[in-house]
Amino acid sequence: MLSILLGVLTGLISALLFAWAVRCFIRYINKPPILKGPVVFSPKIIPKTLQAALSNEPQLLGSSPNGKYYKTVLDNGLTVAVKLLEAGSSPERKSAKRKVQQELELLAGLRHRNLMSLRAYVQESNRFYLVYDYLPGGSLEDALNRVRENQVELKWEARLRIAIGIVKALQYLHFSCNPRFLHYNLKPSNVMLDAECEPRLADCGLAKIIPNFERAASIYSPPESFHTSGRYTDKSDIFSFGVILANLLTGQSPTDPSTTAGSLGRWLHRLQGAGSAREALDPRLLGDEEEEDEMLMAVKIAAVCLSDSPADRPSSDELVSMLTQLNSF
């Protein structure tokens, strides 16, 4: 009797071990391979031509704490923008490398007219080359600097179009993507403009995907990001948008003493309470009474986006409705 029980028990254990081994094997063979060389998501880009273009000296467009931005032309005549990120250290474990690869593939699958689409990427040691469409309009930061220096004119209609485009991109990321995407690093230097001043968000989600990506706290960072216990949510992206909207309305530099980090919302609220919200508007925009009414409503929207409490900020879905009601787009 005992021998029978031992035999049954041994058989059961063997069956469980066999099932576990089969399951592990199936999981192993179903793991996506770790890709080497250029990973291309666009039929217009040939891996060999991309690798050759990256090996040459591309035209430097700018730099940031994380890396540099280049413009290069492929053999087929296609002009692309390349972002070179210095990750500090590359993920050593295969699971970490596979996770970065999967996240970048998800990022490449995002499609919206107000997002910069990832066309390809190359990982070399601790470097990531991210390839995007090239937009000759430059960044919103560049445009606002030229406006302040009176080199170009940016009318209210164009500024409102930019604001609506940004928040539509956030709406797509926050409500149409599964899993939900957050930007994590929204600021004017990450908003690119096409020839019609239509914005496209760049660097979406990179702060979470790329190892050791530096997301330095700035005037565009929400209050909760300054606390170790603070949780970054979609409402954190909304705060960053509120700063950008305030910059579009006031025309002021983010480093202006009256708009220092953490006080911009209270400054706008104070002007509204005193009935002086018009004083916040960029003087270059004044003159048209109907447009001024729209801008004063936009000041109220910017102020609520800059609320210290995330719960008091509107969602990107609500903001699309608020801003499009200011003008018919």
N, C-alpha and C positions, 0 to 999 in steps of 0.2 A: 504493500500500500504506500509506504513511504517513498519507495523508488518511483512509483507512478506519479506521486505528487511532485517529486523533484524533477522528473522528466517533463511534466506539464509546465512547471515553473521555468525550467531551463528553456523550453521551447518558446514560452511567452516572452521571456527576456530577449531571446535571440530574434524573435519577430519584431519586437520594439526597436532593438538596435538596428536591425536591417531597414525598418521603415524610416528611422532617423537618418541613417546613412544615405538612403535614397533621396530623402527630402533635402539634405545638405548638398547632395550632388546636383539635384535639379536647380536649387537656388544658385549654385556655383555656375552652372552652364548658362543660366538665364541672366547673369550679371552682364551689363553692357561692357564691351571691351574698352580699355583706356586707349583713346586715340592719340596718335603721334603725328607731328607735322601740322600743316594748316587744316583746320576743320571749317569747311565752307558750307554756308547755308544759301548761297545765291548762285544760280546757274550762270550769271555773268562773270563770276570769278573762278579762274582756273588755279588750283593750288600751286602749281609750279611757277606761274607768272606772279602770284602773290608773294611767294617765298623770294623770288628774284627781286621784286620791287622793295621788299623789306631789307634785303641785303645791300641795296644801294643807299645813297644819302637822300632821304626824303626831305621835303621842305618843312622846317619847323614852324608851327603856327602859334605855340604857346606852351606853358608848363604849369604844373601844380605840385603840391607836396608829394603827390603819388606818382607822378611821371610826366610825360611830355605828349604833345599832340602834333601830329604830322599830316602833311598832305602829300600824296604820291599818286603817280599815274601808272596804271598797269599796261602791259604790252598791247592789249586790245583797245587802248585809249580811254578806258574808264578811270575817272578820278575818284579816289576814295580818301576818307579821313581815317587815320590810324591813331589809336590811343595806346601809348606804351605805359604800362603800369609796372612799377617796381614793387613786388609783393613783400619784400623784406626776406621772406623765406618761403620756399615752395612746399606744398603739402607732401610729406614723405610717405605716409601710408597710402596704400592703393585705395582704401575706402574713402579717404579725404580727397584724393585726386578724382575719383569717380564722382563724388558729390559735387565738386566744382564743375566738372564736365556736364553733369546733368542739369545743374542750375543755369549754366551758360546756354545749354540747349533750350531750356524753358524760356530764357530771356530772348533767344533768337526767334522763338515762336510768337512773340508779342507782335501784333499788327494793329497799328492805329496811326492816323494821319498826323497826330501830334506827338509821336514817339520816334526817336532815332532807332531804326531797326539794326540789330547786330547782323552783319553779313558774313562775318568769318572771324575766327580767332586762332592765335598760335600761342602755345605755351612753351617757353624755353627756360628750364630751370626755375628761377624765381621771377621771371618776366612773363607778362601777358600782353600780347598784341591784339587789340580789339579793333575790328574793321567795320566802319560805318559808311553810309552815303556821305559824300562831301557836300556841304551847304556853303555857298560863297557869301551868304549874308553874315556869317560870324555869329557870335553869341549876343544875348540880350545885354550882358554886361558891357561888351564893346559898344553896342548901340547907345546905351544910356550914357556912357562916357563921352561919346561923340556929341550927343545932345547937349550935355552940360558944357561942352567946349564950343557949342554953337557951330559945329561942323555939319550937322544934319538936323532935319526937322522931323519930329515924330508926333503926329497929330493925335488927338484923343481917340479918333476912330481906330487908328492902328494900335494904340496902347490897349484899348478895350478888346480888340481882336486877339492880341497877344495873351491877355489875362484869360479870356474865354478858352483859348486853345490850351493853355496850361491846365486849367481846371477840368477840361474835357479829358485830357490825358490822365489826370488823377482819377477821375470818375471811372475810366476804363480799367485802370490798375486796381482800384479799390473794390469795384463792384462787378466787373465783367470777367476777371481772370480767376481761374481756379487751378492752383491755389492763388489767393490774393497776393498782389505785389504791393510793396511800399517802396517809395523812392529812396528815403533815408538821407539824401544829400541834395535837396532842391535849393537852388540858388541861381542867380542870373547867368553865371558862367556855365551852368549846365542846361541852359535853355538856348538852343540854336534857332536861328531865323532863316527862312528861305527868302527868295526874291520878293515875295508878296507879304513879308513880315508875319508869315504863319509860323508859330513856334513848334519846335519839336524837343521833347525832353531827352537829355542824354544822361548817362551814368545811372540809369534806373537800377536800383537794387545792388549795385556793385559793392557798396559798403558792407553788405552782408555776405556776398558771394566770394570776393577776392580775399585771400588771407592777408591780415595786417593792413587792410585798406584804411588809410587815415581819413577819418571824418572829424576834422577839428571843429570844436564848438565855435560858432560865430554868431553874428547878429541874426542869421537866418535859422539858427537852432532854436527849437522850442524850449521853454523853461524846464520841462521834465528831463531833457537830455543833460542838464547840468547836475542831476541827482543820480547817484549810483543805483538807487532803487527805482528810478523812473523807467517806465516801459514805453517804448516807441510804438505808436499806433498810427492809423490813418489820419487821426486828428493832429498828429505831430507834423505830417506833411502839410496839413492845412495851415498851421502856424507859419511854416516857411513860405507858403503861397501868400499869406497875408502880408508878410514883409515885402515880397516882390510887388504885390498890388499897391502897397503904400509907396514904394519907390516909383512905380509908374505914375501914380497920382501926384506925388510931390516933386518929382524930378531931382530929389536930393540924393547925395551920396550916402551909403549906409554908415559911413564913418562921421557923418555930420553930428556935432554935439547934441543937437535936439532929437536925434533918432538913435541914441546909443542902445546897445543890447538890453532887452527887457523893459524899455520905457516907451517904445514906439506906440504900442497900443494905448497906454495911459495918456500919452501926449495927444493922440487923436481924440480920445474920449474927453480930455480936458477942453480941447478946442470946440468940440461939439456941444459940451455943456455950457460953454460961454457964448454959444451962437456964433463962433468965429471959424467954423470948419473951412470956409472959403480961403482962409489964410494958409491952410495946408497945401492948397493946390499949386501946381507948377504955374508960375506967371505966364509961361509960354503958351499955356492952354486956354487962358481966359479970353473972353470976348463974345462967345456964343452962349446966349442965355440957356438954350435947351441943353447944350452939352454940359454947361456948368451944373445944371440940375442933376444930370446923369452922374457927373463926377462926385457931387455931394452925397448921392446915394451910395456910390462906390466907396466913399470914405467910411460910411457906416458899416459897409460889408467888411472892409479891411479891418476896422476896429474890432468887430466881433470875431474875426479869424484870429486876431492877436490876443484873445482872452487867455489869461494865465491858466485857467482850468480847461483841460481838453474837452470835458463834457459840455462846456459852454460854446465851443466852436461848431460851426455848421459842418455837415458832411460835404464831400465833393459833389455828390448827387444834388444836394440842396443848392450848392453854389452855382452849378450850371444853370439852374432855373433862375436864381437871383440875378446873375450877370446877363443872361440872354434877354431878360425882361427889360434891361436898361436900353437895349437897342435890338432891332430885329436882324439877326445874322442867319 
